[in-house]
Amino acid sequence: MKRLLASICLAITSLLLASSAISQTTAPTCNAAAQEKKLAGAAKTSFLKKCEREATEKCEAVATERKLAGAAKNSNVKKCVKEVVGE
């Protein structure tokens, strides 16, 4: 019984570590990309607007694909765009 419990704990720990490693290798945010490109002023504003618009389109498509509607869709899209655009 103890071996089974230890095996389950090890499997769960392995899954958690793998999922955290995957989430850390995501694409850079729009703000990070703008900083990397050393954009400033109007160029930065234009880049961020375009990036946010594209993110909104993609996030809405994903929400529609997941068959979300109403407040759930709005919340999901808002969260998704915030993750893509960054702080």
N, C-alpha and C positions, 0 to 999 in steps of 0.2 A: 504494500500500500504506500509506503514511504517513497519507494522508487518511482511509482506512478505519479505521485504528487510532485516529486522533484523533476520528473520528465516534463510534466505539464508546465511547471514554473519556468523551466529552461526554454521551452518552446514559446511561451508568451513573451519572455524577455527577448528572445531572438527576433520575434516579429516586431516588437516595439522598437528595437534598435534599427532594424531594417527600414521601417517606415519613417523614422526620424532622419535617416541618411538620405532617403529619397526626397523628403520635403526640403532638405537643405540644398539640393542640387537643382532647384527650380531656376527658371530664367530670371534675369535681373529685372527689377521694377523699372517703370518709365523714368522715375526720378533718378535712379541709379544710372540708367543709360544716358540721361541728359548730362549728368555730372561726368560720366566717363568720356562723353564727347566734348566736354567743356563748353556747353552751350550756355548762353546768357542772354538776357533781355528778350527781344521779340522772337529770336530764333528758339529760345527755350520755351517761351509761351506757346508758340506755334507747334513745336514738337510735342509738348505735353497735351495740348488740345487734341491733336491728331491721335496720339497714343490712347488717350482716354476714350475718344470716340470709337476707335477700333476695339478697345477692350469691352466697351459697352455692347457693341454688336456681337462680339463673340460670347460674352456672358449671357446675353439674352437668348442667343441660339442654344446654348447649353441648357438654360432654364426651360426653354420650350421643349427641347429634346427630353428633358427629365419630367415633362408634363406638369410643371409647376404653374400656378396661377394665383392672381391676387396678391395678398400680402406676402405669401411665401416666395413668390417669384420676385417681387420687388426687393425683399430682404436679401435673397440669394444673389441677385444681380448687383446690389449695392456692395455686398461683402466681396464678391468676386472682383469688381472694378477696383475697390480699395486695395485689394491684394496685388493686382496687376500694376496699378499706378504708383502705389507706395505712399509714404508719408511726405 
